[in-house]
Amino acid sequence: MSRHDVVIVGSRCAGATAAAVFARAGRDVVVLDRATFPSDTLSTHVLFGGGIDVLKDIGAYEKIAAQDPSYARELDLTFDGEVHIREPWNAADGGTSNYVWCIPRPMQDAALVETAREHGADVREGWEVLDVLWRAGRVVGVVAKDPDGEVHELRAKLVVGADGRRSTIAARVGAWKPYRASKNGRGLVFRYLDDPRAGTPDAERLHQWRDGTSFCMTFPSAPRPRMIALCMGPAADVARARKDPEGTWQEFLRRHPGWAARIEGATNLSKLRSTGDVPAFFRPSSGPGWALAGDAGHFKDPVIGQGQRDAMWMGHRLATMAADVLDDPGTLDVTLRRYEQERDEECLSAYHFANGETRIQRQSPVLIALARDLGRREMPSPDLSDVFQRVRDQQDVLPLGRLARGLRLAVAHDLRHRPGALPATLRSAAADLAVDVRVRAEIRARRFRSTRLVEGSEHPGVAWPDAPRRPEVAARPAAAVRAAMPEPAVAACDGTASAEREAVVA
């Protein structure tokens, strides 16, 4: 048995960032990860400016910059092959990074692990966490197996689960099943290739084509001249791509002629990779002696590429808030609850933005009309790109007055060019406006762990898998300190704690 201030499970974006901040504050931090680094993981690779600013703060930026990552300096959007806009990026609020990095995860995560170690964190690779330790309804550590198969108890004042969507920590503390979730109608199919336009301005742009009901994207990767080409169509595309990879790829090229033209002449194509298992969710993410960060606590569709940025933000914010209060359990628990509230407020608008992007339907005629108007500008400036860069929320970029103007432009365009489409435009605008009003109302309400689903944004039908079973080997070393049942932690995270606990939180 060993004693520490913090045990973090998972050492990628959220876990390594939290470890670096805790260790920098002088805390004894152990990080456990089943992987050995460098190690790949399914990811968009896109890191927006807010995440880059976190790398600068913890000292990982220089390590990654030295490995020549790829840059995306502009956003390029095309709607139905007709409407085109190109915008630079703003720096996130308080930051300096007005660009996007495209970094292979083996390169990035290895740099994060090295940075955490440099700050003094004890990062242990190849360790599997089996269970958490309980005392009087409080998490007080973990049981883990080292690479040689020996089982250890690690006691801690705080256990952080940064171990992804299939989080062992979430399962063991009773937070496995999300309190709200949204089904994604899209599948994601992509491959790596050598960019036929390497060395041109196109090679430093994040391109997106929105044709019919599907999206396609290209963005640079590393090492250069590698790039990524991906298609996000109906979820059924994933099964077809796995059964007939090249035939499905050719179908994508026919479906998206602009995207096909951009990658024409590409060489050194990798095999297709795909996923359709990307439901969005919020889990309870704080309780007595434990917290969740990164995808372990909250996940949204990768179509908007926010997972890495948000994971780094969560790890940094959690450690910044908790580092000074680890020695006071009552204050720590209140602080963890506040962290979760801030996490929700930070991510809620982007969650609904991503939900809207996962609907299998044609693009909003109001959005296309606004994009058409933006495309007429002689000197582009950041606007829609601010939503992706998280400089402004969707509600700030598209206030109700601007949406009304977009509707007027859409109606005028239909009357001039396609009068038969006007009824469909009006129906689409009315439905989108109703959803937008409901989302704005939820954001204003600032409810904690709200289970009220926003109709039209969140999509029902998520089938959540059972939690991973507790290995029997964990029962022996943990028995002396684990409470008979973990219900006290579940009660705390569900907002039904005892009167004494409520008094502490108040």
TAHU-V19795 format. One record per residue. SS is DSSP state (H for helix, E for strand, C for the rest). PSI is psi in whole degrees, -180 to 180 (NA if undefined). Layout:
# TAHU-V19795
ss=SS psi=PSI
ss=SS psi=PSI
This chain:
# TAHU-V19795
ss=C psi=141
ss=E psi=157
ss=E psi=139
ss=E psi=168
ss=E psi=-47
ss=E psi=136
ss=E psi=125
ss=E psi=130
ss=E psi=112
ss=C psi=130
ss=C psi=37
ss=C psi=-137
ss=H psi=-54
ss=H psi=-47
ss=H psi=-47
ss=H psi=-37
ss=H psi=-48
ss=H psi=-42
ss=H psi=-42
ss=H psi=-42
ss=H psi=-44
ss=H psi=-47
ss=H psi=-38
ss=H psi=-30
ss=C psi=5
ss=C psi=14
ss=C psi=149
ss=C psi=109
ss=E psi=130
ss=E psi=133
ss=E psi=129
ss=E psi=132
ss=E psi=136
ss=C psi=-28
ss=C psi=164
ss=C psi=143
ss=C psi=145
ss=C psi=147
ss=C psi=136
ss=C psi=160
ss=C psi=152
ss=C psi=126
ss=C psi=158
ss=C psi=-21
ss=C psi=-15
ss=E psi=128
ss=E psi=113
ss=C psi=172
ss=H psi=-36
ss=H psi=-37
ss=H psi=-38
ss=H psi=-38
ss=H psi=-35
ss=H psi=-42
ss=H psi=-39
ss=H psi=-42
ss=H psi=-41
ss=H psi=-7
ss=C psi=14
ss=C psi=-13
ss=H psi=-49
ss=H psi=-37
ss=H psi=-43
ss=H psi=-41
ss=H psi=-35
ss=C psi=-17
ss=C psi=14
ss=C psi=60
ss=C psi=164
ss=E psi=150
ss=E psi=142
ss=E psi=108
ss=C psi=-9
ss=E psi=155
ss=E psi=131
ss=E psi=114
ss=E psi=135
ss=E psi=130
ss=E psi=118
ss=C psi=33
ss=C psi=5
ss=C psi=-44
ss=E psi=127
ss=E psi=134
ss=E psi=151
ss=E psi=128
ss=E psi=147
ss=E psi=179
ss=C psi=142
ss=C psi=158
ss=C psi=144
ss=C psi=159
ss=C psi=122
ss=C psi=-3
ss=C psi=-177
ss=C psi=-1
ss=C psi=98
ss=C psi=50
ss=C psi=173
ss=E psi=138
ss=E psi=144
ss=E psi=106
ss=C psi=126
ss=C psi=139
ss=H psi=-37
ss=H psi=-42
ss=H psi=-49
ss=H psi=-47
ss=H psi=-35
ss=H psi=-38
ss=H psi=-37
ss=H psi=-42
ss=H psi=-44
ss=H psi=-41
ss=H psi=-44
ss=H psi=-41
ss=H psi=-40
ss=H psi=-31
ss=C psi=-9
ss=C psi=2
ss=C psi=142
ss=E psi=95
ss=E psi=119
ss=E psi=113
ss=E psi=151
ss=C psi=17
ss=C psi=134
ss=E psi=124
ss=E psi=129
ss=E psi=-36
ss=E psi=169
ss=E psi=156
ss=E psi=139
ss=E psi=148
ss=E psi=120
ss=C psi=45
ss=C psi=13
ss=E psi=139
ss=E psi=128
ss=E psi=13
ss=E psi=-167
ss=E psi=161
ss=E psi=130
ss=E psi=156
ss=E psi=129
ss=C psi=175
ss=C psi=-20
ss=C psi=1
ss=C psi=1
ss=C psi=139
ss=E psi=137
ss=E psi=151
ss=E psi=130
ss=E psi=111
ss=E psi=149
ss=E psi=154
ss=E psi=-25
ss=E psi=134
ss=E psi=126
ss=E psi=124
ss=E psi=108
ss=C psi=42
ss=C psi=31
ss=C psi=-176
ss=C psi=-31
ss=C psi=42
ss=C psi=120
ss=H psi=-40
ss=H psi=-44
ss=H psi=-42
ss=H psi=-43
ss=H psi=-25
ss=C psi=2
ss=C psi=19
ss=C psi=21
ss=C psi=-48
ss=C psi=125
ss=C psi=152
ss=C psi=-13
ss=E psi=146
ss=E psi=158
ss=E psi=128
ss=C psi=140
ss=C psi=129
ss=C psi=-5
ss=E psi=155
ss=E psi=161
ss=E psi=122
ss=E psi=130
ss=E psi=166
ss=E psi=160
ss=E psi=152
ss=E psi=167
ss=E psi=127
ss=C psi=121
ss=C psi=-12
ss=C psi=27
ss=C psi=139
ss=C psi=-4
ss=C psi=166
ss=H psi=-29
ss=H psi=-29
ss=H psi=-8
ss=H psi=38
ss=E psi=144
ss=E psi=108
ss=E psi=142
ss=E psi=129
ss=E psi=128
ss=E psi=97
ss=E psi=120
ss=C psi=-120
ss=C psi=7
ss=E psi=157
ss=E psi=148
ss=E psi=151
ss=E psi=155
ss=E psi=145
ss=E psi=156
ss=E psi=154
ss=C psi=-167
ss=C psi=148
ss=C psi=152
ss=C psi=147
ss=C psi=32
ss=E psi=150
ss=E psi=170
ss=E psi=134
ss=E psi=126
ss=E psi=156
ss=E psi=134
ss=E psi=93
ss=E psi=-160
ss=E psi=150
ss=C psi=-26
ss=H psi=-19
ss=H psi=-31
ss=H psi=-47
ss=H psi=-40
ss=H psi=-38
ss=H psi=-34
ss=H psi=-30
ss=H psi=-39
ss=C psi=77
ss=H psi=-53
ss=H psi=-35
ss=H psi=-40
ss=H psi=-39
ss=H psi=-43
ss=H psi=-35
ss=H psi=-42
ss=H psi=-42
ss=H psi=-39
ss=H psi=-36
ss=H psi=-28
ss=C psi=82
ss=H psi=-35
ss=H psi=-43
ss=H psi=-42
ss=H psi=-40
ss=H psi=-36
ss=H psi=-36
ss=H psi=7
ss=C psi=133
ss=C psi=1
ss=C psi=147
ss=E psi=172
ss=C psi=51
ss=C psi=134
ss=C psi=174
ss=C psi=161
ss=C psi=140
ss=E psi=152
ss=E psi=159
ss=E psi=143
ss=C psi=6
ss=C psi=72
ss=C psi=52
ss=C psi=144
ss=E psi=150
ss=E psi=162
ss=E psi=128
ss=C psi=153
ss=C psi=131
ss=C psi=16
ss=E psi=147
ss=E psi=-175
ss=C psi=104
ss=C psi=8
ss=E psi=157
ss=E psi=156
ss=E psi=144
ss=C psi=158
ss=H psi=-151
ss=H psi=-17
ss=H psi=-33
ss=C psi=-30
ss=E psi=137
ss=E psi=142
ss=C psi=164
ss=C psi=139
ss=H psi=-2
ss=H psi=-28
ss=H psi=1
ss=C psi=35
ss=C psi=-2
ss=H psi=-47
ss=H psi=-45
ss=H psi=-47
ss=H psi=-37
ss=H psi=-43
ss=H psi=-40
ss=H psi=-45
ss=H psi=-48
ss=H psi=-43
ss=H psi=-45
ss=H psi=-43
ss=H psi=-50
ss=H psi=-38
ss=H psi=-42
ss=H psi=-37
ss=H psi=-19
ss=H psi=-38
ss=H psi=-5
ss=H psi=15
ss=C psi=-26
ss=C psi=-4
ss=C psi=98
ss=H psi=-41
ss=H psi=-48
ss=H psi=-37
ss=H psi=-45
ss=H psi=-40
ss=H psi=-42
ss=H psi=-39
ss=H psi=-38
ss=H psi=-40
ss=H psi=-38
ss=H psi=-46
ss=H psi=-40
ss=H psi=-44
ss=H psi=-38
ss=H psi=-46
ss=H psi=-44
ss=H psi=-35
ss=H psi=-34
ss=H psi=-12
ss=H psi=-45
ss=H psi=-44
ss=H psi=-35
ss=H psi=-47
ss=H psi=-35
ss=H psi=-47
ss=H psi=-40
ss=H psi=-41
ss=H psi=-35
ss=H psi=-17
ss=C psi=-3
ss=C psi=135
ss=C psi=88
ss=C psi=166
ss=C psi=158
ss=C psi=148
ss=C psi=125
ss=H psi=-27
ss=H psi=-45
ss=H psi=-40
ss=H psi=-40
ss=H psi=-42
ss=H psi=-40
ss=H psi=-38
ss=H psi=-41
ss=H psi=-42
ss=H psi=-35
ss=C psi=-15
ss=C psi=-8
ss=C psi=140
ss=C psi=-39
ss=C psi=100
ss=C psi=147
ss=C psi=158
ss=C psi=133
ss=C psi=-87
ss=C psi=-29
ss=H psi=-24
ss=H psi=-28
ss=H psi=-45
ss=H psi=-39
ss=H psi=-8
ss=C psi=31
ss=C psi=-40
ss=C psi=150
ss=C psi=163
ss=H psi=-37
ss=H psi=-27
ss=H psi=-39
ss=H psi=-35
ss=C psi=70
ss=C psi=168
ss=H psi=-37
ss=H psi=-39
ss=H psi=-36
ss=H psi=-39
ss=H psi=-41
ss=H psi=-41
ss=H psi=-37
ss=H psi=-42
ss=H psi=-42
ss=H psi=-40
ss=H psi=-42
ss=H psi=-45
ss=H psi=-41
ss=H psi=-41
ss=H psi=-45
ss=H psi=-33
ss=H psi=-38
ss=H psi=-27
ss=C psi=71
ss=H psi=-27
ss=H psi=-19
ss=H psi=-7
ss=H psi=-45
ss=H psi=-42
ss=H psi=-37
ss=H psi=-44
ss=H psi=-40
ss=H psi=-44
ss=H psi=-44
ss=H psi=-40
ss=H psi=-43
ss=H psi=-44
ss=H psi=-38
ss=H psi=-40
ss=H psi=-42
ss=H psi=-44
ss=H psi=-42
ss=H psi=-40
ss=H psi=-39
ss=H psi=-44
ss=H psi=-40
ss=H psi=-40
ss=H psi=-43
ss=H psi=-41
ss=H psi=-34
ss=H psi=-28
ss=C psi=43
ss=C psi=144
ss=C psi=124
ss=C psi=47
ss=C psi=136
ss=C psi=10
ss=C psi=109
ss=C psi=141
ss=C psi=108
ss=E psi=133
ss=C psi=-24
ss=C psi=-54
ss=E psi=136
ss=C psi=123
ss=C psi=172
ss=C psi=12
ss=C psi=124
ss=C psi=106
ss=C psi=133
ss=C psi=163
ss=C psi=152
ss=C psi=148
ss=C psi=142
ss=C psi=148
ss=C psi=123
ss=C psi=143
ss=C psi=-29
ss=H psi=-24
ss=H psi=-22
ss=H psi=-32
ss=H psi=-58
ss=H psi=-22
ss=H psi=-17
ss=C psi=-34
ss=C psi=-23
ss=C psi=-13
ss=C psi=136
ss=C psi=161
ss=C psi=-41
ss=C psi=150
ss=C psi=17
ss=H psi=-34
ss=H psi=-38
ss=H psi=-40
ss=H psi=-43
ss=H psi=-42
ss=H psi=-41
ss=H psi=-19
ss=C psi=4
ss=C psi=21
ss=C psi=35
ss=C psi=173
ss=C psi=167
ss=H psi=-38
ss=H psi=-43
ss=H psi=-41
ss=H psi=-35
ss=H psi=-39
ss=H psi=-47
ss=H psi=-41
ss=C psi=NA
